[in-house]
């Protein structure tokens, strides 16, 4: 009987501890978990299960690595906030699967994403036909963001916000997508009074217009 009481108490303790750890690591929806988040969550859960299944084992041997994993995740999350390059390395970048109604098969192959995956995620969004899609973007979380065609005006070209600068770094791939160059972007920003790219937190381009946000001064 004593062993069952121990298991119950350990279960309650680790349940409370895991809730506390996840609270410290920040609020994230399940669909938005990065690879780092997922790995840490799985390892923490495994450590908790092992501690509950083995009542004879000293709990500190499991609590210490759980807290260490929490610390690692928080430190890496800070790195991820500070560095887009690190964020892209760990989480990957969003990929345009359908661009202005045209499917990019090369992008799909690169992401090991097939037509069954595409159709399934479109059905989840109540979209019956690929022909109705103007843009489909495979996010780094694995979710699919979809912009439908404007059926009221079929001759109107669809537009999408294109990030050109993120965290002070130019996104060369997105510049190529809009058939522009790095030099063009720098010249356009200089005309608008933005001479130092590193001071720009976010710059996007849509409908021929720029949106620019300057980094906060620390």
C-alpha positions as CSV (number, residue, x, y, z in Angstrom):
1,X,0.0,0.0,0.0
2,X,2.8,2.4,0.8
3,X,4.3,2.0,-2.7
4,X,1.0,3.1,-4.3
5,X,0.8,6.2,-2.0
6,X,4.4,7.0,-3.1
7,X,3.5,6.7,-6.8
8,X,0.4,8.9,-6.3
9,X,2.4,11.6,-4.5
10,X,5.2,11.4,-7.1
11,X,2.7,11.7,-9.9
12,X,1.1,14.8,-8.4
13,X,4.6,16.3,-7.7
14,X,5.9,15.8,-11.2
15,X,2.6,17.0,-12.7
16,X,2.9,20.3,-10.8
17,X,6.7,20.5,-11.6
18,X,6.1,20.0,-15.4
19,X,3.3,22.6,-15.4
20,X,5.7,25.0,-13.7
21,X,8.6,24.2,-16.1
22,X,6.3,24.7,-19.2
23,X,5.1,28.0,-17.7
24,X,8.7,29.2,-17.4
25,X,9.5,28.2,-20.9
26,X,6.7,30.4,-22.3
27,X,3.3,30.0,-23.9
28,X,3.3,28.1,-27.2
29,X,0.5,26.4,-29.0
30,X,1.1,22.7,-29.8
31,X,1.1,23.4,-33.5
32,X,3.7,26.1,-33.0
33,X,6.3,24.0,-31.2
34,X,9.7,24.2,-32.6
35,X,12.0,21.2,-32.9
36,X,13.8,22.4,-29.8
37,X,10.6,22.7,-27.8
38,X,9.4,19.3,-29.0
39,X,12.7,17.6,-28.0
40,X,12.8,19.2,-24.6
41,X,9.2,18.4,-23.9
42,X,9.6,14.7,-24.8
43,X,12.8,14.4,-22.7
44,X,11.1,16.1,-19.7
45,X,8.1,13.8,-20.0
46,X,10.3,10.7,-20.2
47,X,12.3,11.8,-17.1
48,X,9.0,12.3,-15.2
49,X,7.7,8.8,-16.3
50,X,10.9,7.1,-15.2
51,X,10.7,8.8,-11.8
52,X,7.1,7.8,-11.2
53,X,7.7,4.2,-12.3
54,X,10.6,3.7,-10.0
55,X,9.6,4.9,-6.5
56,X,12.9,3.6,-5.1
57,X,14.9,6.0,-7.1
58,X,15.9,9.4,-5.6
59,X,13.7,12.0,-7.2
60,X,16.5,14.6,-7.4
61,X,18.2,12.4,-10.0
62,X,15.2,13.2,-12.3
63,X,14.4,16.7,-11.1
64,X,17.9,18.1,-11.7
65,X,18.0,17.1,-15.4
66,X,14.5,18.3,-15.9
67,X,15.5,21.8,-14.6
68,X,18.6,21.7,-16.7
69,X,16.6,21.0,-19.8
70,X,14.3,23.9,-18.9
71,X,17.4,26.2,-18.6
72,X,18.8,25.0,-21.9
73,X,15.5,25.6,-23.7
74,X,15.2,29.1,-22.3
75,X,18.8,30.0,-23.3
76,X,18.3,28.6,-26.8
77,X,15.0,30.5,-27.1
78,X,16.9,33.7,-26.2
79,X,19.5,32.9,-28.9
80,X,16.6,32.3,-31.3
81,X,15.0,35.7,-30.5
82,X,18.3,37.5,-31.1
83,X,19.5,35.7,-34.2
84,X,17.4,34.9,-37.3
85,X,20.2,32.8,-38.6
86,X,20.1,30.5,-35.6
87,X,16.3,30.5,-35.8
88,X,16.4,29.4,-39.4
89,X,19.0,26.7,-38.6
90,X,16.8,25.2,-35.8
91,X,13.3,25.8,-37.0
92,X,13.7,26.2,-40.8
93,X,12.1,28.8,-42.9
94,X,8.5,29.1,-44.2
95,X,8.3,27.7,-47.8
96,X,5.9,28.9,-50.5
97,X,4.3,25.8,-51.9
98,X,1.8,27.6,-54.2
99,X,2.8,30.9,-55.6
100,X,0.2,33.0,-57.4
101,X,-1.8,29.8,-58.2
102,X,1.3,27.9,-59.5
103,X,2.5,24.8,-57.5
104,X,6.2,24.8,-56.8
105,X,7.1,21.1,-57.1
106,X,10.8,21.8,-56.4
107,X,9.9,23.5,-53.0
108,X,7.7,20.5,-52.2
109,X,10.4,18.0,-52.9
110,X,12.9,20.0,-50.8
111,X,10.5,19.9,-47.8
112,X,9.6,16.2,-48.5
113,X,6.0,17.4,-48.8
114,X,3.7,15.5,-51.2
115,X,0.4,16.2,-52.9
116,X,-1.5,14.0,-50.3
117,X,-0.1,16.3,-47.5
118,X,-1.1,19.4,-49.5
119,X,-4.6,18.2,-50.2
120,X,-5.2,17.0,-46.7
121,X,-4.2,20.3,-45.2
122,X,-6.3,22.2,-47.8
123,X,-9.3,20.1,-46.8
124,X,-8.7,20.9,-43.2
125,X,-9.2,24.5,-44.2
126,X,-12.4,23.7,-46.2
127,X,-10.7,24.4,-49.5
128,X,-11.8,21.8,-52.0
129,X,-9.6,22.6,-55.0
130,X,-6.0,23.7,-55.5
131,X,-7.4,25.9,-58.3
132,X,-8.9,28.2,-55.6
133,X,-5.6,28.9,-53.9
134,X,-3.5,32.0,-54.7
135,X,-0.8,31.3,-52.1
136,X,0.0,28.4,-49.8
137,X,2.8,28.7,-47.4
138,X,4.2,25.8,-45.4
139,X,5.2,27.3,-42.1
140,X,8.2,26.2,-40.0
141,X,5.8,24.6,-37.5
142,X,4.4,22.3,-40.3
143,X,1.1,24.1,-40.6
144,X,-0.2,25.4,-43.9
145,X,-1.2,29.1,-44.3
146,X,-3.5,29.6,-47.3
147,X,-4.7,32.7,-49.2
148,X,-7.5,32.0,-51.5
149,X,-8.0,33.7,-54.9
150,X,-10.3,36.7,-55.1
151,X,-13.2,35.2,-57.0
152,X,-15.0,38.6,-57.2
153,X,-12.2,39.9,-59.3
154,X,-10.4,37.1,-61.1
155,X,-8.2,39.5,-63.1
156,X,-6.7,41.0,-60.0
157,X,-3.2,39.8,-59.2
158,X,-2.9,38.4,-55.7
159,X,-0.3,39.9,-53.3
160,X,1.3,38.6,-50.2
161,X,3.5,40.3,-47.6
162,X,7.2,39.5,-48.4
163,X,9.6,39.9,-45.5
164,X,12.8,41.4,-46.9
165,X,14.7,42.3,-43.7
166,X,14.3,40.4,-40.4
167,X,16.3,41.2,-37.3
168,X,18.7,43.4,-39.2
169,X,19.5,40.8,-41.9
170,X,18.4,40.8,-45.5
171,X,16.5,37.8,-46.8
172,X,18.1,37.2,-50.2
173,X,15.7,34.4,-51.1
174,X,12.7,36.6,-50.7
175,X,14.4,39.3,-52.7
176,X,14.8,36.8,-55.6
177,X,11.1,35.9,-55.3
178,X,10.1,39.4,-56.2
179,X,12.7,39.6,-59.0
180,X,14.7,42.3,-57.2
181,X,18.3,42.6,-55.9
182,X,20.1,43.3,-52.7
183,X,21.3,46.6,-54.2
184,X,17.8,47.6,-55.2
185,X,16.6,47.1,-51.6
186,X,19.4,49.1,-50.1
187,X,18.8,51.9,-52.5
188,X,15.1,52.0,-51.9
189,X,15.6,52.0,-48.1
190,X,18.1,54.8,-48.4
191,X,15.6,56.9,-50.3
192,X,13.3,56.5,-47.3
193,X,16.0,57.5,-44.9
194,X,17.0,54.0,-43.7
195,X,20.7,53.8,-44.2
196,X,21.7,51.1,-41.6
197,X,20.0,47.7,-42.4
198,X,21.2,46.4,-39.0
199,X,18.9,48.9,-37.2
200,X,15.8,47.6,-39.0
201,X,13.8,45.0,-37.0
202,X,11.4,44.1,-39.8
203,X,10.9,45.3,-43.4
204,X,8.2,43.9,-45.7
205,X,7.1,44.6,-49.2
206,X,3.5,44.3,-50.4
207,X,1.6,45.9,-53.3
208,X,4.7,47.9,-54.2
209,X,4.9,49.5,-50.7
210,X,7.4,49.0,-47.9
211,X,6.6,48.6,-44.2
212,X,9.6,49.3,-42.0
213,X,9.9,48.8,-38.2
214,X,13.1,50.1,-36.5
215,X,14.6,48.1,-33.6
216,X,13.9,49.3,-30.1
217,X,16.8,51.0,-28.4
218,X,18.1,49.0,-25.5
